[in-house]
Amino acid sequence: MTVIGGGIAGLCAAIAARRGGAVVRLLEAAPRPLRGGNARHGRNFRLTHETPLDYVPDRYTAEELRAELRSVTGDDTDRALTELLIERAHSIAGWLIDHGVHLQPPGTGVMPYSRRTAFPLGGGKAMINALYASAERLGIAINYDSEVRSILRSEGGGWTINVRSTGADDPIRTRSVVVCAGGAGADQAWLRANFGSTAEGWMVRGTPYADGRLLDLLIGAGGCAIGDPTTCHVVPVDARGPQFDGGIVTRITSIPLGLVVDRSGARIDVAGAGSQPTHYAKWGPRIADCPGQLAYLLLDARGLARAAPSALAPITAPSLGELAATLAIDPAALLQNIDDFNAAPANAARTIAVPPFFAYPMRPGLTFVHYGIKVDATMRVVQADGRRHDDLFAAGMIMAANVLRLGYLAGLGITLSAVFGQIAGEEAARHVRG
Amino acid sequence: MSAADPMLEAERVLRICSACMYCDGLCPVFPAIDGKHGFSLSDVSYMSNLCHNCQGCWHDCQYAPPHPFAVNLPATFAELRQRSYADHLWPPTLGRAFRASSLAVPATVALAQLITFALVLSTGSTEMLFAADAREGAFYRMLPWPAMAGLAGGTFAWAVIAITLATLRYWRTIAPGVTISEIMRALPVALSDIITLRHLGGGGPGCHDDGAPPSHRRRILHHLTAGGFVLSGLSTMVAAAYHHLLGVAAPYPVGSLPVMLGLVGGVTMTVGAVGLLGLEARADREPSDRGETRLNVAFLILLALVGASGLAVLGFRSTPAMGLLLSTHLGLVFGLFAALPFSKALHAPFRAAALLRAAIDGNRRASTQAPEAAGDTP
């Protein structure tokens, strides 16, 4: 059987299938150093536990996870899949540890307290590296730089996958396919098609290889789409960062400490965004609506002192006039807006008054899209007419919208991908072994 | 995106690390940069020696090349670590010798060899060099005791003084405003970190020696080398005690304490150094610095030669080869001591100083612990 996509879902699918007795090939679109999809940028994953464990303190029960999922998804979710996710969120950490992943004990390093999530030691890429090492040990064939161009039904059952790797098209005949190619969005054409011309100014926080091509192939072959391609998780990121793969470090976290203006110098605000972690997801769409999809966060010396560091040093100037000149904003408009802001600040510490002054240019950073392919409880792709092939599966962010069509819970992406990847791998192995 | 000046490059990379912090469980470097917006030369000098070069953060980094951020913290620190040695050497003019360390170390050893052989030849006769002599005091018929003790004592005293003063200069750079009581309170943790080499564990799984999954090979081999070095030193001291307190002159019988210490020390030091050289040969070049690799190789070869030549003296001391082997071994030992102050040996006291400051910082953090924030953020 063949697994398409070498992120966390694909790795879990491949390992589970191999352990289930299948002969497995894993096709990863990225070159080896960039393997692993968006799990490379993951920091922690959600898990349930009744007692404190070596890698997570206190307890976090299935009932709590169910209630929190419900609070973000409402009723717009696949109940059966949600229950599967909750059930497996209990065993996922142990399974990952068994496959070489090291988890960071609470109280070490400087990571904040979390009873809901576990932290892989060294972050998501360390976890990915450990799983690749396990996959190699188990004898899974891994092909990097392998871009899937088409998946076609073979005569007499099974599938033919056309792969473009290092310039040559090599068809692969396989009995069963698990598609774990990630969600859509890392493609300008796809973004323009769904978000219009404003997509020009967007940045993609994750891998450029989650380009939605496999999702399009599945839908084109009759697969049933699920969710809304224009609903997405988008947060403010540094406009000077890379177009792709900025990950966690270009996220702008200190908006609650300053003032946001657009490129004309006009103040931008989001009612009720507050300073809770949820403010990121509220500010992202607001910045996408700004002219040129560009906004500036302004901080004074006190604001910056309280801000968490970010990857790129802020633009700095000794006076607001000079800052306006550096940012090419009309100084008169900017100074007027700052005066108005300082006259009625949310709190005294938030005024923009003490030099030097700082600015972070911001753009919307796409994190993931609430859109994907419909699957059943065995991860088989459901066709628009309700039928399904018994040998075509999908897992990971490509089908996350079955559970999550709105909002987000911290650390859910990795858990969801790992759990559904495992199930897809187990089911596919069961199928090929008869 | 990388900057040419290593200091600017360190600032650029550490800023990214401090915004990320995914590696905070790997080693104390990351907690040391937590929440920092800027880094002084003193900070960077401190962190470059706090780094044990386990390379965990290279393998785990999602911003490593080919990512445009091109984060390569181990290589950045390796370059700055050499600068921190060069900037603090005593006497300061040694900085030049250090910058050409891969030449200066062998040149010093060669000079020590020449001097030793010249003395051997000037005090005895050429035939003695090739004659078997297993009687008590045989070693001193090769090189008279005053010359041997004088050269050993002189080079050793030079090494101790120069390295101590360099370390004090370094301590003043990285730990201004530290009180004696802070040092005393931090000492137990620092000593434990120094002796166990905890941070070669990469937060648990070990070092990435050659791109393969992490292992504890380097930590074990380092312990063997350092432990062997200490045992060999002890052997010399015990021998000195035999000589002066018991009035028995070398060579000593095989079962005696100096010989047993020297045997075990020589074997472990040689095995450790050769093993570490093997790891250097297979090491991943990208997260390494060529200058540091040369320093490591020069130092490890020297240690391996000292250990192996000492064992050869023991093995062949009753044969005609003794004279040549003993002269070679003594020359290597004098050369090692003379070269220590501008060799990779500096990493030991500098890293110990950095670990002491890390322990002090840890105590300071613990006493001003802020209420913990929730980590359940999107």
Interface residues (C-beta under 8 A of the other chain):
Chain A: P31 P33 L34 R40 H41 R43 N44 G100 H102 Q104 P105 T108 G109 V110 M111 P112 Y113 S114 R116 T117 F119 L121 G122 G123 G124 K125 A126 N129 A130 A133 H233 V235 P242 D245 G247 I248 V249 T250 P277 T278 Y280 A281 L304 A307 A308 P309 S310 A311 L312 A313 Y408 L409 A410 G411
Chain B: R15 I16 S18 A19 C20 M21 Y22 C23 D24 G25 L26 F30 P31 D34 G35 K36 H37 G56 C57 H59 D60 C61 Q62 Y63 A64 P65 P66 H67 P68 F69 G202 G203 G204 P205 P213 E372 A373 A374 G375 D376 T377 P378
